[in-house]
């Protein structure tokens, strides 16, 4: 049986936003709230992990200097 395709970052984020909207509406049962909260936390962790991976990959930028390629940490404006 084929494996289920992993959702993209954007799809996970959109699903997380739907869950937040649903929770904020106050129209769910306690059971639905717990299920949505649990799923939301899982989606949040997956999104954060994915962002961390991208950030780690972008941390080193290649720059040409006197014919040499030098790796330097990426410094973002407003970042910590």
DSSP file (Angstrom, degrees, kcal/mol; ACC not computed):
  #  RESIDUE AA STRUCTURE BP1 BP2  ACC     N-H-->O    O-->H-N    N-H-->O    O-->H-N    TCO  KAPPA ALPHA  PHI   PSI    X-CA   Y-CA   Z-CA
    1    1 A X              0   0    0      0, 0.0     2,-0.0     0, 0.0     0, 0.0   0.000 360.0 360.0 360.0 135.4    0.0    0.0    0.0
    2    2 A X        -     0   0    0      1,-0.1     2,-0.1     3,-0.0     3,-0.0  -0.305 360.0-109.4 -66.0 147.6    1.4    3.5   -0.9
    3    3 A X        -     0   0    0      1,-0.1     2,-0.3     3,-0.0    -1,-0.1  -0.458  35.0-102.5 -75.2 148.7    2.5    5.7    1.9
    4    4 A X        -     0   0    0     -2,-0.1     2,-0.2     1,-0.1    -1,-0.1  -0.532  41.4-109.9 -71.1 132.9    0.5    8.7    2.8
    5    5 A X        -     0   0    0     -2,-0.3     2,-0.2     1,-0.1    -1,-0.1  -0.438  32.2-115.4 -67.4 132.4    2.1   11.9    1.5
    6    6 A X        -     0   0    0     -2,-0.2    -1,-0.1     1,-0.1     2,-0.0  -0.477  33.6-112.5 -67.5 134.6    3.6   14.1    4.2
    7    7 A X        -     0   0    0     -2,-0.2    -1,-0.1     1,-0.1     2,-0.0  -0.350  32.1-112.3 -66.4 148.2    1.8   17.5    4.4
    8    8 A X     >  -     0   0    0      1,-0.1     4,-2.4    -2,-0.0     5,-0.2  -0.289  28.4-105.2 -73.6 166.6    3.8   20.6    3.4
    9    9 A X  H  > S+     0   0    0      1,-0.2     4,-2.6     2,-0.2     5,-0.2   0.919 123.2  51.6 -56.6 -44.8    4.7   23.2    6.0
   10   10 A X  H  > S+     0   0    0      1,-0.2     4,-2.4     2,-0.2    -1,-0.2   0.880 109.3  49.3 -63.8 -39.1    2.0   25.5    4.6
   11   11 A X  H  > S+     0   0    0      2,-0.2     4,-2.3     1,-0.2    -1,-0.2   0.905 111.9  48.7 -66.5 -41.3   -0.6   22.8    4.8
   12   12 A X  H  X S+     0   0    0     -4,-2.4     4,-2.4     2,-0.2    -2,-0.2   0.917 112.5  48.4 -63.2 -43.0    0.4   22.0    8.5
   13   13 A X  H  X S+     0   0    0     -4,-2.6     4,-2.2     2,-0.2    -2,-0.2   0.906 111.2  49.6 -65.2 -42.0    0.3   25.7    9.3
   14   14 A X  H  X S+     0   0    0     -4,-2.4     4,-2.0     2,-0.2    -1,-0.2   0.901 111.6  49.1 -63.5 -40.5   -3.1   26.2    7.7
   15   15 A X  H  X S+     0   0    0     -4,-2.3     4,-2.2     1,-0.2    -2,-0.2   0.910 109.8  51.8 -64.7 -41.5   -4.5   23.1    9.6
   16   16 A X  H  X S+     0   0    0     -4,-2.4     4,-2.3     1,-0.2    -2,-0.2   0.894 108.3  51.4 -60.8 -40.9   -3.1   24.6   12.8
   17   17 A X  H  X S+     0   0    0     -4,-2.2     4,-2.4     2,-0.2    -1,-0.2   0.881 108.4  51.7 -64.4 -38.4   -4.8   27.9   12.2
   18   18 A X  H  X S+     0   0    0     -4,-2.0     4,-2.4     2,-0.2    -2,-0.2   0.902 109.5  49.9 -63.3 -41.0   -8.1   26.1   11.6
   19   19 A X  H  X S+     0   0    0     -4,-2.2     4,-2.8     2,-0.2    -2,-0.2   0.922 110.4  49.7 -64.2 -43.8   -7.7   24.3   14.9
   20   20 A X  H  X S+     0   0    0     -4,-2.3     4,-2.7     1,-0.2    -2,-0.2   0.928 111.2  49.2 -61.1 -45.3   -7.0   27.5   16.7
   21   21 A X  H  X S+     0   0    0     -4,-2.4     4,-1.3     1,-0.2    -1,-0.2   0.915 112.2  48.6 -59.8 -43.1  -10.0   29.2   15.2
   22   22 A X  H  X>S+     0   0    0     -4,-2.4     4,-0.7     1,-0.2     5,-0.6   0.920 112.9  47.1 -63.9 -44.3  -12.2   26.2   16.2
   23   23 A X  H ><5S+     0   0    0     -4,-2.8     3,-0.8     1,-0.2    -2,-0.2   0.893 111.3  51.5 -65.0 -38.9  -10.8   26.2   19.8
   24   24 A X  H 3<5S+     0   0    0     -4,-2.7    -1,-0.2     1,-0.2    -2,-0.2   0.740  97.5  68.0 -70.3 -21.9  -11.4   30.0   20.0
   25   25 A X  H 3<5S-     0   0    0     -4,-1.3    -1,-0.2    -3,-0.3    -2,-0.2   0.790  92.4-143.9 -68.9 -26.1  -15.0   29.6   18.9
   26   26 A X  T <<5 +     0   0    0     -3,-0.8    -3,-0.1    -4,-0.7    -2,-0.1   0.680  67.1 115.3  73.2  16.6  -15.9   27.9   22.1
   27   27 A X      < +     0   0    0     -5,-0.6     2,-0.2     2,-0.1    -4,-0.1   0.266  48.5  98.9-102.7  10.9  -18.3   25.6   20.2
   28   28 A X  S    S-     0   0    0     -6,-0.2     2,-0.1    -5,-0.2    -5,-0.0  -0.656  72.0-116.0-101.4 154.2  -16.5   22.3   20.8
   29   29 A X     >  -     0   0    0     -2,-0.2     4,-2.6     1,-0.1     5,-0.2  -0.359  36.4-104.0 -75.5 165.7  -17.1   19.6   23.4
   30   30 A X  H  > S+     0   0    0      1,-0.2     4,-2.4     2,-0.2     5,-0.2   0.895 123.6  52.0 -59.2 -40.6  -14.5   18.8   26.0
   31   31 A X  H  > S+     0   0    0      1,-0.2     4,-2.3     2,-0.2    -1,-0.2   0.923 110.8  47.0 -62.5 -44.9  -13.5   15.7   24.1
   32   32 A X  H  > S+     0   0    0      1,-0.2     4,-3.1     2,-0.2     5,-0.3   0.883 110.1  54.1 -63.9 -38.7  -13.1   17.6   20.8
   33   33 A X  H  X S+     0   0    0     -4,-2.6     4,-2.8     2,-0.2    -2,-0.2   0.935 110.1  46.2 -60.7 -46.6  -11.1   20.3   22.6
   34   34 A X  H  X S+     0   0    0     -4,-2.4     4,-2.4     2,-0.2    -2,-0.2   0.909 114.9  46.8 -64.3 -42.2   -8.7   17.7   24.0
   35   35 A X  H  X S+     0   0    0     -4,-2.3     4,-2.5     2,-0.2     5,-0.2   0.929 115.6  45.3 -64.5 -46.1   -8.3   16.0   20.5
   36   36 A X  H  X S+     0   0    0     -4,-3.1     4,-2.9     2,-0.2    -2,-0.2   0.900 112.8  50.9 -65.4 -40.7   -7.8   19.4   18.8
   37   37 A X  H  X S+     0   0    0     -4,-2.8     4,-2.4    -5,-0.3    -2,-0.2   0.928 111.5  47.7 -62.4 -45.3   -5.4   20.6   21.4
   38   38 A X  H  X S+     0   0    0     -4,-2.4     4,-2.0     2,-0.2    -2,-0.2   0.933 114.7  45.2 -62.2 -46.9   -3.3   17.4   21.1
   39   39 A X  H  X S+     0   0    0     -4,-2.5     4,-2.8     1,-0.2     5,-0.2   0.902 111.8  53.4 -63.6 -40.7   -3.3   17.6   17.3
   40   40 A X  H  X S+     0   0    0     -4,-2.9     4,-2.6     1,-0.2    -2,-0.2   0.891 108.1  49.5 -61.3 -40.6   -2.5   21.3   17.4
   41   41 A X  H  X S+     0   0    0     -4,-2.4     4,-2.2     2,-0.2    -1,-0.2   0.897 111.6  49.2 -65.9 -39.8    0.5   20.6   19.7
   42   42 A X  H  X S+     0   0    0     -4,-2.0     4,-2.3     2,-0.2    -2,-0.2   0.930 113.4  46.2 -63.8 -45.7    1.8   17.9   17.3
   43   43 A X  H  X S+     0   0    0     -4,-2.8     4,-2.7     1,-0.2    -2,-0.2   0.903 111.2  53.0 -63.2 -41.3    1.4   20.2   14.3
   44   44 A X  H  X S+     0   0    0     -4,-2.6     4,-2.6    -5,-0.2    -1,-0.2   0.916 109.8  47.9 -60.1 -44.5    3.1   23.0   16.2
   45   45 A X  H  X S+     0   0    0     -4,-2.2     4,-2.7     2,-0.2    -1,-0.2   0.915 111.8  49.7 -64.0 -43.4    6.1   20.8   17.0
   46   46 A X  H  X S+     0   0    0     -4,-2.3     4,-2.3     2,-0.2    -2,-0.2   0.914 112.6  47.6 -62.3 -42.3    6.3   19.6   13.4
   47   47 A X  H  X S+     0   0    0     -4,-2.7     4,-2.5     2,-0.2    -2,-0.2   0.925 113.3  47.4 -64.4 -44.6    6.2   23.2   12.1
   48   48 A X  H  X S+     0   0    0     -4,-2.6     4,-2.4     2,-0.2    -2,-0.2   0.896 111.9  50.5 -64.3 -40.0    8.8   24.4   14.6
   49   49 A X  H  X S+     0   0    0     -4,-2.7     4,-2.2     2,-0.2    -1,-0.2   0.911 111.4  48.6 -62.7 -42.2   11.1   21.4   13.8
   50   50 A X  H  X S+     0   0    0     -4,-2.3     4,-2.2     2,-0.2    -2,-0.2   0.909 111.3  49.3 -65.3 -42.4   10.8   22.2   10.1
   51   51 A X  H  X S+     0   0    0     -4,-2.5     4,-2.8     1,-0.2    -1,-0.2   0.896 109.9  52.1 -62.6 -40.1   11.6   25.9   10.7
   52   52 A X  H  X S+     0   0    0     -4,-2.4     4,-2.7     2,-0.2    -2,-0.2   0.903 108.7  50.6 -63.1 -42.0   14.6   24.9   12.8
   53   53 A X  H  X S+     0   0    0     -4,-2.2     4,-2.2     2,-0.2    -1,-0.2   0.926 112.6  45.9 -61.8 -45.3   15.9   22.6   10.0
   54   54 A X  H  X S+     0   0    0     -4,-2.2     4,-1.9     2,-0.2    -2,-0.2   0.919 112.7  50.8 -64.1 -43.1   15.5   25.4    7.5
   55   55 A X  H  X S+     0   0    0     -4,-2.8     4,-1.1     1,-0.2    -2,-0.2   0.913 109.9  50.0 -61.4 -42.9   17.2   27.9    9.8
   56   56 A X  H  < S+     0   0    0     -4,-2.7     4,-0.4     1,-0.2     3,-0.4   0.897 111.0  49.5 -62.0 -40.3   20.1   25.6   10.4
   57   57 A X  H  < S+     0   0    0     -4,-2.2     3,-0.4     1,-0.2    -1,-0.2   0.816 113.7  45.9 -68.5 -29.9   20.5   25.1    6.6
   58   58 A X  H  < S+     0   0    0     -4,-1.9    -1,-0.2     1,-0.2    -2,-0.2   0.589  88.6  88.3 -88.0 -10.9   20.5   28.9    6.1
   59   59 A X  S  < S+     0   0    0     -4,-1.1    15,-2.2    -3,-0.4     2,-0.6   0.814  85.5  56.8 -58.7 -31.0   22.9   29.6    8.9
   60   60 A X  E    S-A   73   0A   0     -4,-0.4     2,-0.4    -3,-0.4    13,-0.2  -0.904  71.0-173.7-106.9 120.2   25.8   29.2    6.6
   61   61 A X  E     -A   72   0A   0     11,-2.3    11,-1.5    -2,-0.6     2,-0.5  -0.877  22.8-126.4-109.2 143.5   25.9   31.4    3.5
   62   62 A X  E     +A   71   0A   0     -2,-0.4     2,-0.4     9,-0.2     9,-0.2  -0.744  30.3 179.9 -89.8 134.0   28.4   31.0    0.8
   63   63 A X  E     -A   70   0A   0      7,-1.5     7,-2.3    -2,-0.5     2,-0.5  -0.998  25.2-129.4-134.9 136.4   30.3   34.2    0.0
   64   64 A X  E     +A   69   0A   0     -2,-0.4     2,-0.4     5,-0.2     5,-0.2  -0.723  31.4 170.6 -87.8 130.1   33.0   34.6   -2.6
   65   65 A X  E >   -A   68   0A   0      3,-2.8     3,-2.1    -2,-0.5    -2,-0.1  -0.905  69.6 -25.8-144.3 110.1   36.1   36.3   -1.3
   66   66 A X  T 3  S-     0   0    0     -2,-0.4     3,-0.1     1,-0.3    -2,-0.0   0.868 124.6 -51.5  54.7  40.5   39.3   36.6   -3.3
   67   67 A X  T 3  S+     0   0    0      1,-0.3     2,-0.3     0, 0.0    -1,-0.3   0.388 118.9 109.9  81.2  -5.4   38.4   33.4   -5.3
   68   68 A X  E <   -A   65   0A   0     -3,-2.1    -3,-2.8     2,-0.0     2,-0.6  -0.763  66.5-131.3-102.4 149.1   37.7   31.5   -2.1
   69   69 A X  E     -A   64   0A   0     -2,-0.3     2,-0.4    -5,-0.2    -5,-0.2  -0.891  27.0-169.8 -99.6 124.1   34.4   30.3   -0.8
   70   70 A X  E     -A   63   0A   0     -7,-2.3    -7,-1.5    -2,-0.6     2,-0.5  -0.940  14.8-141.8-117.5 133.3   33.9   31.2    2.8
   71   71 A X  E     +A   62   0A   0     -2,-0.4     2,-0.3    -9,-0.2    -9,-0.2  -0.813  26.8 174.8 -93.1 131.2   31.1   29.9    5.0
   72   72 A X  E     -A   61   0A   0    -11,-1.5   -11,-2.3    -2,-0.5     2,-0.1  -0.962  36.9 -97.6-132.6 151.2   29.7   32.4    7.5
   73   73 A X  E     -A   60   0A   0     -2,-0.3     2,-0.5   -13,-0.2   -13,-0.2  -0.415  41.9-116.4 -64.1 143.0   26.8   32.4    9.9
   74   74 A X        -     0   0    0    -15,-2.2     2,-0.6    -2,-0.1    -1,-0.1  -0.707  26.8-159.3 -82.4 126.8   23.7   34.0    8.6
   75   75 A X        -     0   0    0     -2,-0.5     2,-0.3     5,-0.0   -16,-0.0  -0.942   6.5-158.8-111.4 117.5   22.8   37.1   10.6
   76   76 A X    >   -     0   0    0     -2,-0.6     3,-1.7     1,-0.1     2,-0.1  -0.751  25.1-107.7 -97.1 141.0   19.1   38.1   10.3
   77   77 A X  T 3  S+     0   0    0     -2,-0.3     3,-0.1     1,-0.3    -1,-0.1  -0.435 105.5  12.5 -63.8 136.3   17.9   41.6   11.1
   78   78 A X  T 3  S+     0   0    0      1,-0.2    -1,-0.3    -2,-0.1     2,-0.1   0.464 100.5 131.6  77.5   0.8   15.9   41.7   14.3
   79   79 A X    <         0   0    0     -3,-1.7    -1,-0.2     1,-0.1    -4,-0.0  -0.311 360.0 360.0 -81.4 168.0   17.0   38.2   15.1
   80   80 A X              0   0    0     -3,-0.1    -1,-0.1    -2,-0.1    -3,-0.1   0.434 360.0 360.0 -90.3 360.0   18.4   37.0   18.5
